[in-house]
Amino acid sequence: MPKIAKSVPLQTVERILRESGVERVSRKALELLSEFLEDLIRDIGKDAKAVAEHAGRMTVMEKDGLCWRD
């Protein structure tokens, strides 16, 4: 799969960090977190797609592993 532009905006990552209590963060840290989040989302999406296909569906649903938090 070709690498596409980062889809998690740095501004969004910064907002989430600030809401978590982080007062200052470097641009490099934002870039690394953005890349990590994109990779995580891709991995979760691939796994959820496989579960949906195994269940005979084309649509990924919450029960396919997208809701892993309590």
All heavy atoms as a GROMACS GRO file, in nm:
protein
  553
    1MET      N    1   0.084  -0.117   0.000
    1MET     CA    2   0.000   0.000   0.000
    1MET      C    3   0.089   0.124   0.000
    1MET      O    4   0.178   0.136   0.083
    1MET     CB    5  -0.090  -0.002   0.124
    1MET     CG    6  -0.170   0.125   0.143
    1MET     SD    7  -0.271   0.126   0.292
    1MET     CE    8  -0.408   0.028   0.236
    2PRO      N    9   0.065   0.218  -0.092
    2PRO     CA   10   0.149   0.338  -0.096
    2PRO      C   11   0.124   0.425   0.027
    2PRO      O   12   0.014   0.430   0.080
    2PRO     CB   13   0.102   0.410  -0.223
    2PRO     CG   14  -0.033   0.356  -0.251
    2PRO     CD   15  -0.037   0.217  -0.195
    3LYS      N   16   0.229   0.492   0.072
    3LYS     CA   17   0.219   0.580   0.188
    3LYS      C   18   0.147   0.708   0.146
    3LYS      O   19   0.180   0.768   0.044
    3LYS     CB   20   0.359   0.612   0.238
    3LYS     CG   21   0.362   0.671   0.374
    3LYS     CD   22   0.335   0.566   0.479
    3LYS     CE   23   0.368   0.621   0.616
    3LYS     NZ   24   0.319   0.539   0.721
    4ILE      N   25   0.045   0.746   0.221
    4ILE     CA   26  -0.028   0.869   0.190
    4ILE      C   27   0.004   0.974   0.296
    4ILE      O   28   0.065   0.944   0.398
    4ILE     CB   29  -0.180   0.844   0.182
    4ILE    CG1   30  -0.232   0.787   0.315
    4ILE    CG2   31  -0.213   0.751   0.068
    4ILE    CD1   32  -0.382   0.777   0.322
    5ALA      N   33  -0.040   1.094   0.270
    5ALA     CA   34  -0.014   1.205   0.362
    5ALA      C   35  -0.074   1.174   0.499
    5ALA      O   36  -0.173   1.102   0.511
    5ALA     CB   37  -0.074   1.333   0.306
    6LYS      N   38  -0.013   1.227   0.602
    6LYS     CA   39  -0.061   1.206   0.739
    6LYS      C   40  -0.203   1.260   0.751
    6LYS      O   41  -0.232   1.371   0.707
    6LYS     CB   42   0.030   1.274   0.840
    6LYS     CG   43   0.169   1.218   0.840
    6LYS     CD   44   0.168   1.074   0.887
    6LYS     CE   45   0.303   1.012   0.879
    6LYS     NZ   46   0.303   0.881   0.826
    7SER      N   47  -0.288   1.182   0.812
    7SER     CA   48  -0.427   1.222   0.822
    7SER      C   49  -0.466   1.270   0.961
    7SER      O   50  -0.575   1.318   0.980
    7SER     CB   51  -0.518   1.105   0.782
    7SER     OG   52  -0.492   0.994   0.865
    8VAL      N   53  -0.377   1.256   1.060
    8VAL     CA   54  -0.407   1.306   1.193
    8VAL      C   55  -0.339   1.442   1.206
    8VAL      O   56  -0.217   1.450   1.221
    8VAL     CB   57  -0.358   1.210   1.303
    8VAL    CG1   58  -0.395   1.263   1.440
    8VAL    CG2   59  -0.416   1.070   1.283
    9PRO      N   60  -0.418   1.550   1.196
    9PRO     CA   61  -0.358   1.683   1.199
    9PRO      C   62  -0.283   1.711   1.329
    9PRO      O   63  -0.328   1.671   1.437
    9PRO     CB   64  -0.478   1.777   1.186
    9PRO     CG   65  -0.587   1.693   1.128
    9PRO     CD   66  -0.561   1.553   1.177
   10LEU      N   67  -0.171   1.780   1.318
   10LEU     CA   68  -0.092   1.812   1.436
   10LEU      C   69  -0.172   1.895   1.535
   10LEU      O   70  -0.158   1.880   1.657
   10LEU     CB   71   0.035   1.887   1.396
   10LEU     CG   72   0.132   1.813   1.304
   10LEU    CD1   73   0.255   1.899   1.278
   10LEU    CD2   74   0.170   1.679   1.361
   11GLN      N   75  -0.258   1.982   1.484
   11GLN     CA   76  -0.341   2.065   1.569
   11GLN      C   77  -0.435   1.980   1.655
   11GLN      O   78  -0.457   2.009   1.772
   11GLN     CB   79  -0.422   2.161   1.482
   11GLN     CG   80  -0.463   2.288   1.549
   11GLN     CD   81  -0.520   2.386   1.449
   11GLN    OE1   82  -0.566   2.348   1.342
   11GLN    NE2   83  -0.518   2.513   1.485
   12THR      N   84  -0.486   1.873   1.599
   12THR     CA   85  -0.573   1.783   1.672
   12THR      C   86  -0.496   1.710   1.781
   12THR      O   87  -0.544   1.698   1.895
   12THR     CB   88  -0.639   1.681   1.577
   12THR    OG1   89  -0.715   1.753   1.479
   12THR    CG2   90  -0.728   1.585   1.651
   13VAL      N   91  -0.378   1.664   1.748
   13VAL     CA   92  -0.293   1.595   1.847
   13VAL      C   93  -0.260   1.691   1.961
   13VAL      O   94  -0.269   1.655   2.079
   13VAL     CB   95  -0.164   1.541   1.781
   13VAL    CG1   96  -0.072   1.480   1.885
   13VAL    CG2   97  -0.198   1.439   1.672
   14GLU      N   98  -0.226   1.815   1.926
   14GLU     CA   99  -0.193   1.914   2.029
   14GLU      C  100  -0.314   1.942   2.119
   14GLU      O  101  -0.301   1.951   2.241
   14GLU     CB  102  -0.145   2.043   1.964
   14GLU     CG  103  -0.099   2.146   2.066
   14GLU     CD  104  -0.038   2.268   2.001
   14GLU    OE1  105  -0.058   2.292   1.880
   14GLU    OE2  106   0.031   2.342   2.073
   15ARG      N  107  -0.432   1.954   2.060
   15ARG     CA  108  -0.553   1.979   2.139
   15ARG      C  109  -0.578   1.865   2.238
   15ARG      O  110  -0.607   1.888   2.356
   15ARG     CB  111  -0.675   1.995   2.048
   15ARG     CG  112  -0.806   2.015   2.126
   15ARG     CD  113  -0.928   2.019   2.035
   15ARG     NE  114  -0.938   1.908   1.942
   15ARG     CZ  115  -0.979   1.786   1.973
   15ARG    NH1  116  -1.015   1.755   2.095
   15ARG    NH2  117  -0.986   1.691   1.880
   16ILE      N  118  -0.564   1.742   2.192
   16ILE     CA  119  -0.584   1.626   2.279
   16ILE      C  120  -0.484   1.628   2.394
   16ILE      O  121  -0.519   1.603   2.510
   16ILE     CB  122  -0.576   1.495   2.199
   16ILE    CG1  123  -0.694   1.485   2.102
   16ILE    CG2  124  -0.573   1.374   2.292
   16ILE    CD1  125  -0.681   1.376   1.998
   17LEU      N  126  -0.358   1.658   2.362
   17LEU     CA  127  -0.256   1.665   2.467
   17LEU      C  128  -0.287   1.775   2.568
   17LEU      O  129  -0.274   1.754   2.689
   17LEU     CB  130  -0.118   1.687   2.405
   17LEU     CG  131  -0.059   1.569   2.331
   17LEU    CD1  132   0.068   1.610   2.258
   17LEU    CD2  133  -0.032   1.454   2.425
   18ARG      N  134  -0.328   1.891   2.519
   18ARG     CA  135  -0.361   2.001   2.610
   18ARG      C  136  -0.479   1.964   2.700
   18ARG      O  137  -0.479   1.997   2.818
   18ARG     CB  138  -0.390   2.128   2.531
   18ARG     CG  139  -0.266   2.186   2.468
   18ARG     CD  140  -0.288   2.328   2.419
   18ARG     NE  141  -0.173   2.374   2.343
   18ARG     CZ  142  -0.059   2.415   2.397
   18ARG    NH1  143  -0.042   2.413   2.526
   18ARG    NH2  144   0.038   2.457   2.320
   19GLU      N  145  -0.578   1.896   2.644
   19GLU     CA  146  -0.693   1.850   2.724
   19GLU      C  147  -0.649   1.749   2.828
   19GLU      O  148  -0.719   1.728   2.928
   19GLU     CB  149  -0.801   1.791   2.634
   19GLU     CG  150  -0.872   1.894   2.548
   19GLU     CD  151  -0.965   1.834   2.445
   19GLU    OE1  152  -0.971   1.708   2.432
   19GLU    OE2  153  -1.032   1.910   2.374
   20SER      N  154  -0.535   1.685   2.806
   20SER     CA  155  -0.481   1.586   2.900
   20SER      C  156  -0.388   1.651   3.003
   20SER      O  157  -0.331   1.581   3.086
   20SER     CB  158  -0.404   1.478   2.823
   20SER     OG  159  -0.490   1.414   2.732
   21GLY      N  160  -0.371   1.781   2.992
   21GLY     CA  161  -0.289   1.852   3.090
   21GLY      C  162  -0.150   1.890   3.044
   21GLY      O  163  -0.075   1.951   3.120
   22VAL      N  164  -0.115   1.857   2.922
   22VAL     CA  165   0.017   1.893   2.869
   22VAL      C  166   0.015   2.042   2.835
   22VAL      O  167  -0.071   2.087   2.760
   22VAL     CB  168   0.052   1.809   2.744
   22VAL    CG1  169   0.182   1.856   2.682
   22VAL    CG2  170   0.057   1.661   2.780
   23GLU      N  171   0.110   2.117   2.890
   23GLU     CA  172   0.114   2.261   2.865
   23GLU      C  173   0.200   2.298   2.745
   23GLU      O  174   0.167   2.390   2.671
   23GLU     CB  175   0.164   2.334   2.989
   23GLU     CG  176   0.068   2.324   3.106
   23GLU     CD  177   0.117   2.398   3.228
   23GLU    OE1  178   0.204   2.486   3.214
   23GLU    OE2  179   0.067   2.368   3.337
   24ARG      N  180   0.310   2.226   2.727
   24ARG     CA  181   0.400   2.256   2.616
   24ARG      C  182   0.442   2.127   2.548
   24ARG      O  183   0.467   2.026   2.615
   24ARG     CB  184   0.524   2.329   2.666
   24ARG     CG  185   0.494   2.467   2.721
   24ARG     CD  186   0.618   2.530   2.777
   24ARG     NE  187   0.724   2.531   2.676
   24ARG     CZ  188   0.809   2.629   2.656
   24ARG    NH1  189   0.803   2.736   2.730
   24ARG    NH2  190   0.902   2.621   2.565
   25VAL      N  191   0.451   2.131   2.416
   25VAL     CA  192   0.492   2.012   2.340
   25VAL      C  193   0.564   2.060   2.214
   25VAL      O  194   0.524   2.158   2.150
   25VAL     CB  195   0.371   1.921   2.307
   25VAL    CG1  196   0.268   1.993   2.223
   25VAL    CG2  197   0.415   1.793   2.240
   26SER      N  198   0.672   1.993   2.178
   26SER     CA  199   0.749   2.033   2.060
   26SER      C  200   0.680   1.985   1.933
   26SER      O  201   0.600   1.890   1.934
   26SER     CB  202   0.890   1.974   2.066
   26SER     OG  203   0.886   1.833   2.047
   27ARG      N  204   0.713   2.050   1.824
   27ARG     CA  205   0.658   2.011   1.695
   27ARG      C  206   0.699   1.867   1.660
   27ARG      O  207   0.620   1.790   1.607
   27ARG     CB  208   0.703   2.107   1.586
   27ARG     CG  209   0.648   2.068   1.449
   27ARG     CD  210   0.667   2.176   1.346
   27ARG     NE  211   0.614   2.134   1.219
   27ARG     CZ  212   0.489   2.154   1.178
   27ARG    NH1  213   0.404   2.214   1.257
   27ARG    NH2  214   0.449   2.111   1.060
   28LYS      N  215   0.824   1.833   1.688
   28LYS     CA  216   0.873   1.697   1.658
   28LYS      C  217   0.792   1.594   1.736
   28LYS      O  218   0.755   1.489   1.680
   28LYS     CB  219   1.022   1.686   1.692
   28LYS     CG  220   1.081   1.551   1.659
   28LYS     CD  221   1.079   1.525   1.510
   28LYS     CE  222   1.145   1.392   1.480
   28LYS     NZ  223   1.138   1.355   1.340
   29ALA      N  224   0.760   1.623   1.862
   29ALA     CA  225   0.678   1.531   1.942
   29ALA      C  226   0.539   1.518   1.880
   29ALA      O  227   0.484   1.407   1.872
   29ALA     CB  228   0.668   1.579   2.086
   30LEU      N  229   0.482   1.628   1.834
   30LEU     CA  230   0.350   1.623   1.769
   30LEU      C  231   0.356   1.539   1.641
   30LEU      O  232   0.265   1.460   1.614
   30LEU     CB  233   0.302   1.764   1.736
   30LEU     CG  234   0.263   1.852   1.854
   30LEU    CD1  235   0.233   1.995   1.806
   30LEU    CD2  236   0.143   1.794   1.928
   31GLU      N  237   0.463   1.556   1.564
   31GLU     CA  238   0.478   1.480   1.440
   31GLU      C  239   0.489   1.331   1.469
   31GLU      O  240   0.427   1.248   1.399
   31GLU     CB  241   0.600   1.529   1.362
   31GLU     CG  242   0.581   1.668   1.305
   31GLU     CD  243   0.709   1.729   1.250
   31GLU    OE1  244   0.818   1.670   1.268
   31GLU    OE2  245   0.701   1.837   1.190
   32LEU      N  246   0.568   1.294   1.570
   32LEU     CA  247   0.585   1.153   1.605
   32LEU      C  248   0.453   1.093   1.655
   32LEU      O  249   0.418   0.980   1.620
   32LEU     CB  250   0.695   1.137   1.709
   32LEU     CG  251   0.836   1.161   1.658
   32LEU    CD1  252   0.934   1.164   1.775
   32LEU    CD2  253   0.876   1.056   1.557
   33LEU      N  254   0.381   1.168   1.738
   33LEU     CA  255   0.252   1.119   1.787
   33LEU      C  256   0.151   1.105   1.674
   33LEU      O  257   0.075   1.008   1.669
   33LEU     CB  258   0.197   1.212   1.895
   33LEU     CG  259   0.258   1.196   2.032
   33LEU    CD1  260   0.220   1.312   2.122
   33LEU    CD2  261   0.216   1.065   2.094
   34SER      N  262   0.151   1.199   1.582
   34SER     CA  263   0.061   1.192   1.467
   34SER      C  264   0.089   1.067   1.384
   34SER      O  265  -0.004   0.995   1.345
   34SER     CB  266   0.076   1.317   1.380
   34SER     OG  267  -0.002   1.307   1.264
   35GLU      N  268   0.217   1.040   1.360
   35GLU     CA  269   0.256   0.921   1.283
   35GLU      C  270   0.217   0.793   1.357
   35GLU      O  271   0.163   0.699   1.298
   35GLU     CB  272   0.406   0.923   1.257
   35GLU     CG  273   0.453   0.811   1.169
   35GLU     CD  274   0.601   0.821   1.137
   35GLU    OE1  275   0.655   0.933   1.137
   35GLU    OE2  276   0.661   0.716   1.112
   36PHE      N  277   0.242   0.790   1.488
   36PHE     CA  278   0.206   0.674   1.570
   36PHE      C  279   0.055   0.650   1.566
   36PHE      O  280   0.010   0.536   1.549
   36PHE     CB  281   0.252   0.694   1.715
   36PHE     CG  282   0.202   0.588   1.807
   36PHE    CD1  283   0.263   0.464   1.813
   36PHE    CD2  284   0.090   0.610   1.887
   36PHE    CE1  285   0.215   0.364   1.897
   36PHE    CE2  286   0.043   0.512   1.972
   36PHE     CZ  287   0.105   0.389   1.977
   37LEU      N  288  -0.023   0.757   1.582
   37LEU     CA  289  -0.169   0.743   1.581
   37LEU      C  290  -0.219   0.693   1.447
   37LEU      O  291  -0.310   0.609   1.440
   37LEU     CB  292  -0.236   0.876   1.617
   37LEU     CG  293  -0.218   0.919   1.761
   37LEU    CD1  294  -0.268   1.062   1.781
   37LEU    CD2  295  -0.290   0.824   1.855
   38GLU      N  296  -0.162   0.743   1.338
   38GLU     CA  297  -0.203   0.696   1.206
   38GLU      C  298  -0.174   0.547   1.191
   38GLU      O  299  -0.258   0.470   1.143
   38GLU     CB  300  -0.134   0.773   1.095
   38GLU     CG  301  -0.180   0.725   0.959
   38GLU     CD  302  -0.122   0.804   0.843
   38GLU    OE1  303  -0.053   0.903   0.866
   38GLU    OE2  304  -0.149   0.763   0.729
   39ASP      N  305  -0.055   0.504   1.233
   39ASP     CA  306  -0.020   0.362   1.225
   39ASP      C  307  -0.114   0.277   1.310
   39ASP      O  308  -0.157   0.170   1.268
   39ASP     CB  309   0.125   0.340   1.267
   39ASP     CG  310   0.225   0.398   1.169
   39ASP    OD1  311   0.187   0.426   1.053
   39ASP    OD2  312   0.342   0.416   1.208
   40LEU      N  313  -0.145   0.325   1.430
   40LEU     CA  314  -0.236   0.254   1.519
   40LEU      C  315  -0.375   0.241   1.456
   40LEU      O  316  -0.435   0.133   1.457
   40LEU     CB  317  -0.246   0.326   1.654
   40LEU     CG  318  -0.339   0.264   1.757
   40LEU    CD1  319  -0.292   0.125   1.797
   40LEU    CD2  320  -0.350   0.356   1.878
   41ILE      N  321  -0.425   0.350   1.400
   41ILE     CA  322  -0.557   0.348   1.335
   41ILE      C  323  -0.557   0.250   1.218
   41ILE      O  324  -0.653   0.174   1.198
   41ILE     CB  325  -0.598   0.489   1.290
   41ILE    CG1  326  -0.625   0.576   1.414
   41ILE    CG2  327  -0.720   0.485   1.199
   41ILE    CD1  328  -0.634   0.725   1.385
   42ARG      N  329  -0.449   0.250   1.140
   42ARG     CA  330  -0.440   0.157   1.026
   42ARG      C  331  -0.442   0.011   1.076
   42ARG      O  332  -0.510  -0.074   1.019
   42ARG     CB  333  -0.313   0.181   0.946
   42ARG     CG  334  -0.318   0.302   0.859
   42ARG     CD  335  -0.189   0.312   0.776
   42ARG     NE  336  -0.174   0.442   0.717
   42ARG     CZ  337  -0.238   0.482   0.608
   42ARG    NH1  338  -0.321   0.402   0.548
   42ARG    NH2  339  -0.217   0.604   0.560
   43ASP      N  340  -0.365  -0.018   1.180
   43ASP     CA  341  -0.360  -0.154   1.234
   43ASP      C  342  -0.495  -0.199   1.287
   43ASP      O  343  -0.540  -0.311   1.259
   43ASP     CB  344  -0.255  -0.165   1.345
   43ASP     CG  345  -0.112  -0.153   1.294
   43ASP    OD1  346  -0.092  -0.166   1.171
   43ASP    OD2  347  -0.023  -0.130   1.377
   44ILE      N  348  -0.561  -0.114   1.362
   44ILE     CA  349  -0.693  -0.147   1.416
   44ILE      C  350  -0.792  -0.166   1.301
   44ILE      O  351  -0.873  -0.260   1.303
   44ILE     CB  352  -0.742  -0.038   1.514
   44ILE    CG1  353  -0.657  -0.039   1.640
   44ILE    CG2  354  -0.890  -0.060   1.548
   44ILE    CD1  355  -0.682   0.078   1.734
   45GLY      N  356  -0.783  -0.081   1.201
   45GLY     CA  357  -0.873  -0.092   1.086
   45GLY      C  358  -0.854  -0.223   1.010
   45GLY      O  359  -0.952  -0.288   0.971
   46LYS      N  360  -0.728  -0.263   0.990
   46LYS     CA  361  -0.701  -0.389   0.920
   46LYS      C  362  -0.757  -0.508   0.998
   46LYS      O  363  -0.818  -0.599   0.941
   46LYS     CB  364  -0.551  -0.408   0.899
   46LYS     CG  365  -0.493  -0.318   0.793
   46LYS     CD  366  -0.342  -0.336   0.785
   46LYS     CE  367  -0.279  -0.233   0.692
   46LYS     NZ  368  -0.133  -0.243   0.693
   47ASP      N  369  -0.736  -0.507   1.129
   47ASP     CA  370  -0.788  -0.616   1.212
   47ASP      C  371  -0.940  -0.619   1.212
   47ASP      O  372  -1.001  -0.725   1.200
   47ASP     CB  373  -0.737  -0.602   1.357
   47ASP     CG  374  -0.588  -0.629   1.369
   47ASP    OD1  375  -0.527  -0.682   1.273
   47ASP    OD2  376  -0.532  -0.595   1.476
   48ALA      N  377  -1.002  -0.503   1.224
   48ALA     CA  378  -1.148  -0.496   1.226
   48ALA      C  379  -1.206  -0.541   1.091
   48ALA      O  380  -1.309  -0.609   1.087
   48ALA     CB  381  -1.193  -0.354   1.259
   49LYS      N  382  -1.139  -0.506   0.983
   49LYS     CA  383  -1.184  -0.549   0.850
   49LYS      C  384  -1.180  -0.701   0.838
   49LYS      O  385  -1.272  -0.763   0.786
   49LYS     CB  386  -1.098  -0.486   0.742
   49LYS     CG  387  -1.137  -0.526   0.601
   49LYS     CD  388  -1.047  -0.463   0.498
   49LYS     CE  389  -1.093  -0.502   0.360
   49LYS     NZ  390  -0.993  -0.570   0.282
   50ALA      N  391  -1.072  -0.760   0.888
   50ALA     CA  392  -1.060  -0.906   0.883
   50ALA      C  393  -1.171  -0.973   0.964
   50ALA      O  394  -1.228  -1.074   0.920
   50ALA     CB  395  -0.923  -0.949   0.935
   51VAL      N  396  -1.203  -0.919   1.080
   51VAL     CA  397  -1.310  -0.975   1.163
   51VAL      C  398  -1.444  -0.963   1.091
   51VAL      O  399  -1.523  -1.057   1.088
   51VAL     CB  400  -1.316  -0.905   1.301
   51VAL    CG1  401  -1.439  -0.946   1.380
   51VAL    CG2  402  -1.189  -0.935   1.381
   52ALA      N  403  -1.470  -0.847   1.031
   52ALA     CA  404  -1.596  -0.826   0.958
   52ALA      C  405  -1.607  -0.923   0.841
   52ALA      O  406  -1.712  -0.984   0.820
   52ALA     CB  407  -1.606  -0.682   0.910
   53GLU      N  408  -1.499  -0.939   0.766
   53GLU     CA  409  -1.501  -1.032   0.653
   53GLU      C  410  -1.522  -1.176   0.699
   53GLU      O  411  -1.596  -1.252   0.635
   53GLU     CB  412  -1.371  -1.021   0.573
   53GLU     CG  413  -1.362  -0.893   0.493
   53GLU     CD  414  -1.229  -0.876   0.420
   53GLU    OE1  415  -1.133  -0.950   0.451
   53GLU    OE2  416  -1.223  -0.788   0.333
   54HIS      N  417  -1.461  -1.212   0.810
   54HIS     CA  418  -1.480  -1.346   0.865
   54HIS      C  419  -1.626  -1.370   0.902
   54HIS      O  420  -1.677  -1.482   0.888
   54HIS     CB  421  -1.391  -1.366   0.988
   54HIS     CG  422  -1.404  -1.501   1.050
   54HIS    ND1  423  -1.351  -1.615   0.991
   54HIS    CD2  424  -1.466  -1.542   1.162
   54HIS    CE1  425  -1.380  -1.720   1.067
   54HIS    NE2  426  -1.449  -1.678   1.172
   55ALA      N  427  -1.695  -1.263   0.944
   55ALA     CA  428  -1.837  -1.273   0.980
   55ALA      C  429  -1.927  -1.260   0.858
   55ALA      O  430  -2.050  -1.261   0.872
   55ALA     CB  431  -1.871  -1.164   1.082
   56GLY      N  432  -1.869  -1.248   0.740
   56GLY     CA  433  -1.948  -1.240   0.617
   56GLY      C  434  -2.003  -1.101   0.589
   56GLY      O  435  -2.100  -1.087   0.516
   57ARG      N  436  -1.942  -0.999   0.646
   57ARG     CA  437  -1.987  -0.862   0.625
   57ARG      C  438  -1.880  -0.780   0.557
   57ARG      O  439  -1.762  -0.809   0.569
   57ARG     CB  440  -2.020  -0.795   0.761
   57ARG     CG  441  -2.142  -0.851   0.827
   57ARG     CD  442  -2.173  -0.779   0.959
   57ARG     NE  443  -2.087  -0.830   1.067
   57ARG     CZ  444  -1.982  -0.768   1.120
   57ARG    NH1  445  -1.949  -0.648   1.080
   57ARG    NH2  446  -1.910  -0.823   1.216
   58MET      N  447  -1.923  -0.676   0.488
   58MET     CA  448  -1.831  -0.580   0.428
   58MET      C  449  -1.819  -0.456   0.515
   58MET      O  450  -1.728  -0.376   0.497
   58MET     CB  451  -1.878  -0.541   0.288
   58MET     CG  452  -1.875  -0.655   0.189
   58MET     SD  453  -1.930  -0.607   0.025
   58MET     CE  454  -1.803  -0.492  -0.021
   59THR      N  455  -1.910  -0.440   0.608
   59THR     CA  456  -1.914  -0.322   0.694
   59THR      C  457  -1.847  -0.352   0.827
   59THR      O  458  -1.883  -0.448   0.896
   59THR     CB  459  -2.059  -0.277   0.719
   59THR    OG1  460  -2.121  -0.251   0.593
   59THR    CG2  461  -2.064  -0.153   0.806
   60VAL      N  462  -1.750  -0.269   0.864
   60VAL     CA  463  -1.685  -0.282   0.994
   60VAL      C  464  -1.779  -0.221   1.098
   60VAL      O  465  -1.831  -0.111   1.080
   60VAL     CB  466  -1.549  -0.208   0.994
   60VAL    CG1  467  -1.492  -0.199   1.134
   60VAL    CG2  468  -1.453  -0.280   0.901
   61MET      N  469  -1.799  -0.294   1.206
   61MET     CA  470  -1.888  -0.249   1.312
   61MET      C  471  -1.813  -0.244   1.445
   61MET      O  472  -1.702  -0.299   1.458
   61MET     CB  473  -2.007  -0.343   1.322
   61MET     CG  474  -2.085  -0.353   1.190
   61MET     SD  475  -2.213  -0.477   1.193
   61MET     CE  476  -2.335  -0.390   1.288
   62GLU      N  477  -1.872  -0.180   1.542
   62GLU     CA  478  -1.811  -0.166   1.674
   62GLU      C  479  -1.767  -0.301   1.730
   62GLU      O  480  -1.658  -0.314   1.785
   62GLU     CB  481  -1.912  -0.100   1.769
   62GLU     CG  482  -1.860  -0.081   1.909
   62GLU     CD  483  -1.962  -0.014   1.998
   62GLU    OE1  484  -2.062   0.038   1.951
   62GLU    OE2  485  -1.938  -0.017   2.121
   63LYS      N  486  -1.847  -0.401   1.710
   63LYS     CA  487  -1.816  -0.533   1.766
   63LYS      C  488  -1.696  -0.600   1.700
   63LYS      O  489  -1.647  -0.703   1.746
   63LYS     CB  490  -1.937  -0.624   1.758
   63LYS     CG  491  -1.984  -0.654   1.616
   63LYS     CD  492  -2.112  -0.735   1.621
   63LYS     CE  493  -2.169  -0.757   1.483
   63LYS     NZ  494  -2.297  -0.825   1.489
   64ASP      N  495  -1.645  -0.541   1.592
   64ASP     CA  496  -1.530  -0.598   1.521
   64ASP      C  497  -1.398  -0.557   1.582
   64ASP      O  498  -1.293  -0.584   1.526
   64ASP     CB  499  -1.534  -0.557   1.372
   64ASP     CG  500  -1.655  -0.612   1.302
   64ASP    OD1  501  -1.698  -0.723   1.338
   64ASP    OD2  502  -1.708  -0.544   1.212
   65GLY      N  503  -1.402  -0.493   1.696
   65GLY     CA  504  -1.280  -0.458   1.764
   65GLY      C  505  -1.252  -0.310   1.770
   65GLY      O  506  -1.147  -0.269   1.815
   66LEU      N  507  -1.345  -0.230   1.724
   66LEU     CA  508  -1.323  -0.086   1.729
   66LEU      C  509  -1.351  -0.028   1.867
   66LEU      O  510  -1.314   0.083   1.895
   66LEU     CB  511  -1.408  -0.015   1.624
   66LEU     CG  512  -1.372  -0.051   1.480
   66LEU    CD1  513  -1.462   0.025   1.384
   66LEU    CD2  514  -1.227  -0.021   1.451
   67CYS      N  515  -1.418  -0.104   1.951
   67CYS     CA  516  -1.447  -0.056   2.086
   67CYS      C  517  -1.369  -0.141   2.184
   67CYS      O  518  -1.420  -0.233   2.245
   67CYS     CB  519  -1.598  -0.065   2.114
   67CYS     SG  520  -1.641   0.002   2.273
   68TRP      N  521  -1.241  -0.109   2.201
   68TRP     CA  522  -1.153  -0.190   2.286
   68TRP      C  523  -1.131  -0.125   2.423
   68TRP      O  524  -1.067  -0.180   2.508
   68TRP     CB  525  -1.020  -0.213   2.217
   68TRP     CG  526  -0.956  -0.090   2.164
   68TRP    CD1  527  -0.975  -0.035   2.042
   68TRP    CD2  528  -0.863  -0.006   2.231
   68TRP    NE1  529  -0.901   0.079   2.030
   68TRP    CE2  530  -0.830   0.099   2.145
   68TRP    CE3  531  -0.804  -0.009   2.356
   68TRP    CZ2  532  -0.742   0.201   2.178
   68TRP    CZ3  533  -0.715   0.092   2.390
   68TRP    CH2  534  -0.686   0.196   2.301
   69ARG      N  535  -1.188  -0.005   2.443
   69ARG     CA  536  -1.174   0.063   2.571
   69ARG      C  537  -1.296   0.039   2.658
   69ARG      O  538  -1.405   0.020   2.610
   69ARG     CB  539  -1.162   0.214   2.551
   69ARG     CG  540  -1.033   0.258   2.492
   69ARG     CD  541  -1.022   0.406   2.477
   69ARG     NE  542  -1.118   0.479   2.558
   69ARG     CZ  543  -1.128   0.609   2.560
   69ARG    NH1  544  -1.051   0.681   2.486
   69ARG    NH2  545  -1.217   0.670   2.634
   70ASP      N  546  -1.275   0.044   2.787
   70ASP     CA  547  -1.387   0.036   2.882
   70ASP      C  548  -1.424   0.176   2.928
   70ASP      O  549  -1.350   0.266   2.926
   70ASP     CB  550  -1.349  -0.046   3.005
   70ASP     CG  551  -1.337  -0.194   2.968
   70ASP    OD1  552  -1.411  -0.238   2.879
   70ASP    OD2  553  -1.255  -0.262   3.029
   0.00000   0.00000   0.00000
